[in-house]
Amino acid sequence: PSSVRLYVFDCGSLNIPDTSNYQLKKEELATTYMALPCYLVAHPKGTLIWDVGAVPDSSFKPGGGPAALRYASSLKPLTVQLAEIGYVPADITYLSFSHFHWDHVGNANVFAKATWLVRKLERDIMFSDPPSPRTEPANYSALKNSKAVIVTKDEHDVFGDGTVVIKSTPGHSPDHQVLFLKLAKTGPILLSGDLYHYPEERKLNKVPTTEFNVAQTVASRAAVEAFLKKTGAQLWIQHDFTANARLKKAPAFYD
């Protein structure tokens, strides 16, 4: 592309059995479901795939139909959706996740030949022994031998022109991060990772009880809210089921 494009893929949904961890009652929520989007950023200098769902493509049966993992389900493999817009995994320059939890790394092994942009505390915990119960190590095991760039700065400018920037937002996990995009027509967007899960979390100022570090989450949220105000960026809460349903999906794109 001649300018930055953002493709949104439908990587399924989470059927949350209990919302008490989010300090939210079911009656306070528009829906208890969470979306599982995956994103491809196409830039004139390369590509970045951001978050790769919960259900690995290897879980899908050859004849089609849905696949599931834990309380996540998906209708269509990510690689099939990529192929529909003309990409194969070998075309992906960079791979990065908001964080290491199982519902964001399901197809990591597919992109093991990409350069992995990762923060040290996340990589350390992903390959710790024993592994964290909040992830699925088999789904990213191939990354152990991937080319990796350890991101150390609060802001990492992926392509060097300020249009695709990974920002540090620790708290939900030790080295959680969000993604800022500057699109020519759509304007600036911030992809939230799990800084928030439900829009009601943001509206009612609720912090989940299962955060790695609550104080860090509070600080990261405050910094992001100030950044949104400064830049005028839209906040896309990745797990927001209702908002995600309204987004145009690939092969359509935002530019």
Phi, psi and chi 1 to 4 in degrees:
 res  aa     phi    psi   chi1   chi2   chi3   chi4
   1 PRO       -  154.3   28.1  -34.2      -      -
   2 SER   -83.3  -17.7   56.9      -      -      -
   3 SER  -140.9  172.9   61.6      -      -      -
   4 VAL   -68.2  135.1 -177.2      -      -      -
   5 ARG  -121.5  146.5  -68.9  179.6  178.6  178.9
   6 LEU  -121.0  119.2  172.5   64.5      -      -
   7 TYR  -102.4  136.5  -68.0   92.2      -      -
   8 VAL  -111.3  124.0 -176.3      -      -      -
   9 PHE  -106.9  146.5  -58.4  110.6      -      -
  10 ASP   -88.6  103.5 -178.8   -3.6      -      -
  11 CYS  -102.0   20.2  -72.9      -      -      -
  12 GLY   106.0 -156.7      -      -      -      -
  13 SER  -151.2  162.3   62.0      -      -      -
  14 LEU  -111.9  130.0  -64.8  169.8      -      -
  15 ASN   -98.2   94.6 -177.3    4.2      -      -
  16 ILE   -73.5  116.7  -56.2  -60.1      -      -
  17 PRO   -74.0  -26.4   24.8  -30.9      -      -
  18 ASP  -149.1  121.2  179.0    7.7      -      -
  19 THR   -96.6    5.1   61.6      -      -      -
  20 SER   -63.9  -28.5   60.7      -      -      -
  21 ASN   -62.0  -22.9  -73.0  -17.3      -      -
  22 TYR   -93.9    6.8  -57.3   95.0      -      -
  23 GLN    56.6   35.0  -60.7 -160.1   68.4      -
  24 LEU  -129.7  135.9  -69.6  164.0      -      -
  25 LYS   -86.0  152.1  -61.4  173.1 -176.4  174.6
  26 LYS   -56.6  -35.3  -73.0 -171.8  176.7 -178.3
  27 GLU   -72.4  -13.4   54.2  -92.2   27.7      -
  28 GLU   -85.2  -10.3  -68.0  178.0  -57.0      -
  29 LEU  -106.3  142.7  -64.5  164.1      -      -
  30 ALA   -66.3  -37.2      -      -      -      -
  31 THR  -155.8  149.6  175.1      -      -      -
  32 THR   -86.5  -12.7   58.9      -      -      -
  33 TYR   -69.4  150.9  -85.0   83.0      -      -
  34 MET  -120.9  141.9  -69.2 -175.5 -173.0      -
  35 ALA   -77.9  155.6      -      -      -      -
  36 LEU  -127.1   75.2  -79.3  175.6      -      -
  37 PRO   -81.5  153.7   29.2  -31.7      -      -
  38 CYS  -121.1  152.8  -56.7      -      -      -
  39 TYR  -131.3  141.1  -54.5   90.8      -      -
  40 LEU  -119.9  124.2  176.3   70.6      -      -
  41 VAL  -102.0  118.7  179.3      -      -      -
  42 ALA  -105.0  120.1      -      -      -      -
  43 HIS  -120.8  152.1 -174.8  -79.2      -      -
  44 PRO   -53.1  -25.7  -28.2   35.5      -      -
  45 LYS   -99.3    1.2  -67.8 -177.7  179.1  178.1
  46 GLY   152.9 -166.2      -      -      -      -
  47 THR  -131.5  150.4   49.8      -      -      -
  48 LEU  -131.5  126.7  164.7   70.7      -      -
  49 ILE  -103.4  131.4 -161.6  151.2      -      -
  50 TRP  -121.3  116.8  172.8  -97.9      -      -
  51 ASP    61.2  131.8  -74.8   -8.0      -      -
  52 VAL  -128.0   32.5  -69.7      -      -      -
  53 GLY    77.3 -177.1      -      -      -      -
  54 ALA  -105.3  -39.1      -      -      -      -
  55 VAL   -93.1  115.4 -177.5      -      -      -
  56 PRO   -68.5  147.8   21.8  -29.5      -      -
  57 ASP   -57.1  -28.7  -76.2   11.4      -      -
  58 SER   -65.6  -14.5   57.7      -      -      -
  59 SER   -80.3  -16.6  -63.2      -      -      -
  60 PHE   -79.1  139.0  -72.5   84.7      -      -
  61 LYS   -81.0  148.7  -66.4  176.5 -179.0  175.3
  62 PRO   -54.2  -33.0  -24.9   33.4      -      -
  63 GLY   -76.9   -3.6      -      -      -      -
  64 GLY    95.7 -173.3      -      -      -      -
  65 GLY    97.1  169.7      -      -      -      -
  66 PRO   -73.0  163.1   25.9  -32.9      -      -
  67 ALA  -135.5  159.2      -      -      -      -
  68 ALA  -142.9  156.9      -      -      -      -
  69 LEU  -151.1  128.3  176.3   69.6      -      -
  70 ARG    50.3 -123.3  -60.9 -163.4 -168.2 -170.1
  71 TYR  -106.3   26.7   44.2   90.0      -      -
  72 ALA  -106.5  147.8      -      -      -      -
  73 SER  -140.2  152.6   60.8      -      -      -
  74 SER  -144.1  148.1 -176.8      -      -      -
  75 LEU   -98.5  -20.6  -63.1  175.0      -      -
  76 LYS  -147.5  133.1 -160.9  171.6 -172.6  179.7
  77 PRO   -61.1  146.4  -22.1   33.5      -      -
  78 LEU   -64.9  -40.1  175.4   55.8      -      -
  79 THR   -65.1  -31.0   49.1      -      -      -
  80 VAL   -66.0  -43.3  170.2      -      -      -
  81 GLN   -65.6  -37.2  -63.2 -178.2   64.9      -
  82 LEU   -62.7  -44.6  -89.4  174.7      -      -
  83 ALA   -61.2  -32.2      -      -      -      -
  84 GLU   -66.5  -18.6  -71.4  172.1   -9.8      -
  85 ILE  -110.6   11.9   59.4  169.5      -      -
  86 GLY    91.7   18.4      -      -      -      -
  87 TYR  -116.9  147.5  -72.2   90.9      -      -
  88 VAL  -120.5  161.4  -64.6      -      -      -
  89 PRO   -52.7  -32.8  -32.1   38.4      -      -
  90 ALA   -66.1  -16.8      -      -      -      -
  91 ASP   -80.1   -9.8  -64.8  -34.6      -      -
  92 ILE   -84.3  121.8  -54.7  -54.0      -      -
  93 THR   -77.2  -49.0  -44.1      -      -      -
  94 TYR  -127.9  144.8  -62.2  110.2      -      -
  95 LEU  -120.7  134.2  166.6   71.1      -      -
  96 SER  -151.9  151.0 -163.5      -      -      -
  97 PHE  -120.6  150.3  -44.0  117.0      -      -
  98 SER   -62.2  -36.6   55.0      -      -      -
  99 HIS  -170.2  177.4   61.8  -59.2      -      -
 100 PHE   -87.0   -4.1   72.4   91.7      -      -
 101 HIS   -60.4  151.9  -68.8  167.3      -      -
 102 TRP   -54.7  -31.7   67.4  -83.3      -      -
 103 ASP   -83.7    7.3   55.8  -43.4      -      -
 104 HIS  -121.4   -6.9  -65.7 -102.1      -      -
 105 VAL  -124.2   15.7  -60.6      -      -      -
 106 GLY   -56.2  -36.2      -      -      -      -
 107 ASN  -109.3   24.3  -79.6  -65.0      -      -
 108 ALA   -56.8  -41.7      -      -      -      -
 109 ASN   -60.5  -28.8  -74.5  -20.2      -      -
 110 VAL   -61.4  -29.8  173.9      -      -      -
 111 PHE  -110.2   29.4  -55.9  101.7      -      -
 112 ALA   -65.7  -18.4      -      -      -      -
 113 LYS   -87.7   -7.8  -69.9 -173.6  177.7  177.8
 114 ALA   -77.0  163.6      -      -      -      -
 115 THR   -82.2  122.5  -62.7      -      -      -
 116 TRP   -88.4  119.4 -176.9   22.3      -      -
 117 LEU   -94.6  108.6  -54.1  177.7      -      -
 118 VAL  -142.6  147.1   60.7      -      -      -
 119 ARG   -90.5  149.6  -65.8  180.0 -173.5  -88.7
 120 LYS   -57.8  -46.6 -175.9  178.6 -174.3  -59.3
 121 LEU   -64.9  -31.8  -63.3  179.6      -      -
 122 GLU   -69.1  -48.1  -64.4  -76.0  -55.0      -
 123 ARG   -62.1  -40.6 -166.9 -178.7 -170.2  -74.9
 124 ASP   -60.4  -44.2  -74.0   -8.8      -      -
 125 ILE   -72.8  -31.5 -157.1  167.9      -      -
 126 MET   -64.3  -31.9  -72.1  169.4   77.8      -
 127 PHE  -111.8   26.1  -65.5  108.3      -      -
 128 SER   -77.7  162.9   63.6      -      -      -
 129 ASP  -132.2  115.2 -173.2   16.5      -      -
 130 PRO   -74.5  158.7   29.4  -35.0      -      -
 131 PRO   -71.4  160.7   25.0  -32.6      -      -
 132 SER   -66.0  139.3  166.6      -      -      -
 133 PRO   -69.5   -8.3   24.7  -33.7      -      -
 134 ARG   -90.6   10.7  -61.3 -167.6   70.2  169.0
 135 THR  -143.0  178.7 -161.6      -      -      -
 136 GLU  -124.9   89.2  -66.7  -79.1  -11.5      -
 137 PRO   -55.6  -31.6  -25.0   34.7      -      -
 138 ALA   -62.6  -25.4      -      -      -      -
 139 ASN   -83.0   -8.1  -69.2  -18.0      -      -
 140 TYR  -133.0   14.7   58.3   75.5      -      -
 141 SER   -57.7  -32.5   56.8      -      -      -
 142 ALA   -67.2  -18.3      -      -      -      -
 143 LEU   -70.6  -15.7  -63.9 -171.7      -      -
 144 LYS   -58.1  -30.7 -164.9  157.2 -166.2  177.2
 145 ASN  -106.7    8.8  -62.2  -44.9      -      -
 146 SER   -74.1  154.7  -70.6      -      -      -
 147 LYS   -68.0  125.7  179.2 -177.5  176.7 -177.0
 148 ALA  -125.2  141.5      -      -      -      -
 149 VAL  -109.9  115.8  171.3      -      -      -
 150 ILE   -79.5  113.8  -56.7  -60.4      -      -
 151 VAL   -81.8  124.4  176.8      -      -      -
 152 THR  -115.4  -24.4   56.8      -      -      -
 153 LYS   -82.6  154.3  -65.1  179.9  179.3  178.0
 154 ASP   -58.2  -35.8  -76.5  -10.4      -      -
 155 GLU  -123.4  127.5  -65.0 -167.7  -11.1      -
 156 HIS  -115.7  112.5  178.6   76.1      -      -
 157 ASP   -85.2  102.3 -170.1  -17.1      -      -
 158 VAL   -60.6  -45.9  178.5      -      -      -
 159 PHE  -111.2    5.8  -63.0  103.7      -      -
 160 GLY    80.6   10.0      -      -      -      -
 161 ASP  -125.9   11.5   61.8    0.0      -      -
 162 GLY    79.2    4.6      -      -      -      -
 163 THR   -92.2  -18.8   60.2      -      -      -
 164 VAL  -138.5  103.7 -176.9      -      -      -
 165 VAL  -129.7  125.8  179.3      -      -      -
 166 ILE   -90.2  128.0  -63.5  171.9      -      -
 167 LYS  -116.8  136.8  -66.6  173.5   63.6   63.6
 168 SER   -73.4  128.4  173.1      -      -      -
 169 THR  -143.2   68.2   51.0      -      -      -
 170 PRO   -66.5  159.8   27.1  -35.9      -      -
 171 GLY   139.7  -59.7      -      -      -      -
 172 HIS   -62.5  -41.3  178.1   67.4      -      -
 173 SER  -135.6  169.3   67.8      -      -      -
 174 PRO   -56.5  -36.6  -28.0   36.1      -      -
 175 ASP  -133.5   42.5 -110.3  -20.2      -      -
 176 HIS   -56.8  149.4 -176.0  -84.6      -      -
 177 GLN  -144.8  159.6   51.0 -169.6   11.7      -
 178 VAL  -122.9  167.6  -63.2      -      -      -
 179 LEU  -123.0  123.6 -176.2   65.1      -      -
 180 PHE  -102.0  131.6  174.2   69.8      -      -
 181 LEU  -126.4  138.1  -57.3  169.3      -      -
 182 LYS  -113.2  103.4 -163.5  179.0  -73.9 -175.1
 183 LEU  -102.9  138.1  -57.9  179.1      -      -
 184 ALA   -61.6  -44.3      -      -      -      -
 185 LYS   -95.1  -44.4  -65.8  177.5 -174.9  173.7
 186 THR   -73.9  -29.0  -52.8      -      -      -
 187 GLY    93.8 -173.4      -      -      -      -
 188 PRO   -75.7  141.1   24.7  -30.0      -      -
 189 ILE  -133.3  143.5  -65.8  169.4      -      -
 190 LEU  -120.4  119.6 -168.7   79.6      -      -
 191 LEU   -87.1  125.7  -58.4 -179.5      -      -
 192 SER   -79.8  -16.3   71.5      -      -      -
 193 GLY    57.1 -135.4      -      -      -      -
 194 ASP  -110.2   30.4  -81.4    8.6      -      -
 195 LEU   -57.7  -40.2 -174.0   69.7      -      -
 196 TYR  -130.8  155.7  -59.3   98.7      -      -
 197 HIS  -112.0  -52.6  -53.1   78.9      -      -
 198 TYR  -105.8  146.1  -67.1  108.5      -      -
 199 PRO   -62.3  -28.2   20.0  -30.8      -      -
 200 GLU   -66.3  -27.0  -68.6   86.8   -5.8      -
 201 GLU   -58.5  -45.5 -121.9  174.7  -82.2      -
 202 ARG   -69.9  -45.1 -172.7 -175.8 -175.6 -157.4
 203 LYS   -64.9  -41.8 -178.3 -179.4  177.2 -177.1
 204 LEU   -96.1    1.9  -59.4  173.0      -      -
 205 ASN    56.4   51.8 -163.3   26.9      -      -
 206 LYS  -103.2  137.8  -60.3  -73.3 -172.1  178.1
 207 VAL  -115.3  126.2  179.0      -      -      -
 208 PRO   -56.6  149.2  -25.7   35.7      -      -
 209 THR   -78.6  -11.6   58.9      -      -      -
 210 THR   -99.0   12.0   51.5      -      -      -
 211 GLU   -61.5  149.5  -62.6  -65.7  -86.5      -
 212 PHE   -63.5  -41.4  172.8   75.2      -      -
 213 ASN  -149.2  104.7 -174.3  -49.4      -      -
 214 VAL   -60.6  -42.9  169.4      -      -      -
 215 ALA   -61.7  -40.0      -      -      -      -
 216 GLN   -65.5  -40.3  -76.6 -174.2  -27.0      -
 217 THR   -60.6  -45.5  -67.3      -      -      -
 218 VAL   -59.7  -44.2  170.3      -      -      -
 219 ALA   -66.7  -41.9      -      -      -      -
 220 SER   -64.4  -41.8  -70.4      -      -      -
 221 ARG   -61.9  -43.6  -73.9 -177.5  175.5 -175.9
 222 ALA   -62.6  -41.3      -      -      -      -
 223 ALA   -65.4  -39.9      -      -      -      -
 224 VAL   -68.7  -41.4  162.5      -      -      -
 225 GLU   -61.8  -39.1  -66.2  -64.8  -15.4      -
 226 ALA   -66.5  -39.4      -      -      -      -
 227 PHE   -64.5  -41.4  179.5   77.5      -      -
 228 LEU   -62.0  -41.9  -66.1  172.0      -      -
 229 LYS   -64.9  -40.5 -166.3  171.2 -178.7 -178.8
 230 LYS   -68.9  -40.5  177.2 -176.7  173.8 -176.5
 231 THR   -96.5  -17.4   60.1      -      -      -
 232 GLY    73.3   17.9      -      -      -      -
 233 ALA   -72.0  147.8      -      -      -      -
 234 GLN   -78.2  140.0  -57.0  174.4   49.7      -
 235 LEU   -98.2  117.9  177.2   66.8      -      -
 236 TRP   -99.5  106.9  -73.6   11.9      -      -
 237 ILE   -76.5  110.2  -63.4  175.7      -      -
 238 GLN   -58.4  -38.5  -67.0 -177.0 -155.5      -
 239 HIS   -84.9   -1.2  -78.2  -49.2      -      -
 240 ASP   -66.6  103.4 -175.3  -17.7      -      -
 241 PHE   -61.7  -45.0 -168.9   82.9      -      -
 242 THR   -69.1  -47.2  -55.6      -      -      -
 243 ALA   -66.0  -40.6      -      -      -      -
 244 ASN   -64.5  -34.2 -177.0   72.2      -      -
 245 ALA   -63.2  -27.2      -      -      -      -
 246 ARG   -83.1  -15.6  -68.5 -165.0  -66.6  -98.9
 247 LEU   -72.9  144.9  -64.3  176.9      -      -
 248 LYS   -75.1  136.3   55.5 -171.8  177.6 -174.2
 249 LYS  -102.5  158.3  -54.8  -58.4 -172.2  -62.8
 250 ALA   -55.3  141.6      -      -      -      -
 251 PRO   -82.4   -4.3   28.6  -35.2      -      -
 252 ALA   -67.2  162.3      -      -      -      -
 253 PHE  -151.0  164.4   56.8   83.7      -      -
 254 TYR  -104.1  135.7  -67.9   87.9      -      -
 255 ASP  -138.3      -   60.6   -1.4      -      -
